[in-house]
Amino acid sequence: PAQLETLRLLLRHPDVRRRFTIVMLHHHVTQTPIDDSQNGVVRRLYDRIERSFMDKLDNAREVKELLTRSRVDLILHGHQHHTYKTFMGNIRVFCSGSSIYPGTDGDIRPFYEIYTLQDLHLSVESWYHDGQTFVSACPV
């Protein structure tokens, strides 16, 4: 509760409100987007696994409500070991993937990204490991 109140106060601060605001978390506050061409079977299975085995942010609902009510531009998080980009309302949400642990979404290459913010424009450069070294993928 104290951390949530501190975040609430920070997000209300005038200096923060007039800037591009990035919130970084370890855990996710959105449902993991997956490619489900199996009529919901994969989604239901993944949801059961996610609920049963993955650590979750204890107060994810309260954090999500605070972030969607605040002027947040981007949420960066990890924890899931595979990369994805989605939206939570108008907020962009990026999962960073893993630079040392292969992903679980079919692409098992270790991965990292470089985020650049210039003049309120965000660019993302993705890098994958090809077995020998990291190589640049197309910017997002």
NORUR-V199897 format. One record per residue. N is the residue number from 1. SS is DSSP state (alpha for helix, beta for strand, coil for the rest). OMEGA is omega in whole degrees, -180 to 180 (999 if undefined). Layout:
{{N	SS	OMEGA} {N	SS	OMEGA}}
//
This chain:
{{1	coil	-179} {2	alpha	178} {3	alpha	179} {4	alpha	178} {5	alpha	177} {6	alpha	177} {7	alpha	179} {8	alpha	180} {9	alpha	179} {10	alpha	-178} {11	alpha	178} {12	alpha	-176} {13	coil	-178} {14	alpha	179} {15	alpha	178} {16	alpha	-176} {17	alpha	-178} {18	coil	-180} {19	coil	171} {20	coil	-171} {21	coil	178} {22	beta	175} {23	beta	180} {24	beta	179} {25	beta	171} {26	coil	-177} {27	coil	180} {28	coil	176} {29	coil	178} {30	coil	175} {31	coil	-179} {32	coil	177} {33	coil	178} {34	coil	174} {35	coil	-176} {36	coil	178} {37	coil	-177} {38	coil	176} {39	coil	175} {40	coil	-178} {41	alpha	-179} {42	alpha	180} {43	alpha	-180} {44	alpha	179} {45	alpha	-179} {46	alpha	179} {47	alpha	179} {48	alpha	178} {49	alpha	-179} {50	alpha	179} {51	alpha	-172} {52	alpha	-167} {53	alpha	-176} {54	coil	173} {55	coil	180} {56	coil	173} {57	coil	-174} {58	coil	-177} {59	coil	-176} {60	alpha	-179} {61	alpha	180} {62	alpha	178} {63	alpha	179} {64	alpha	179} {65	alpha	179} {66	alpha	-178} {67	alpha	-180} {68	alpha	177} {69	alpha	-178} {70	coil	177} {71	coil	178} {72	coil	-178} {73	coil	-174} {74	beta	171} {75	beta	174} {76	beta	177} {77	beta	179} {78	coil	174} {79	coil	-169} {80	coil	174} {81	coil	169} {82	coil	-174} {83	beta	170} {84	beta	177} {85	beta	-179} {86	beta	176} {87	beta	170} {88	beta	-170} {89	coil	178} {90	coil	-176} {91	beta	174} {92	beta	180} {93	beta	179} {94	beta	170} {95	beta	-170} {96	beta	-176} {97	coil	-178} {98	coil	179} {99	coil	-178} {100	coil	-176} {101	coil	-179} {102	coil	-180} {103	coil	-178} {104	coil	-174} {105	coil	-179} {106	coil	175} {107	coil	-172} {108	coil	180} {109	coil	171} {110	coil	-164} {111	beta	166} {112	beta	-179} {113	beta	173} {114	beta	-180} {115	beta	179} {116	beta	178} {117	beta	179} {118	beta	-179} {119	coil	180} {120	coil	175} {121	beta	-180} {122	beta	172} {123	beta	-177} {124	beta	178} {125	beta	-176} {126	beta	180} {127	beta	178} {128	beta	177} {129	beta	-178} {130	coil	-177} {131	coil	179} {132	coil	-176} {133	coil	176} {134	beta	179} {135	beta	-178} {136	beta	171} {137	coil	180} {138	coil	176} {139	coil	180} {140	coil	999}}
//
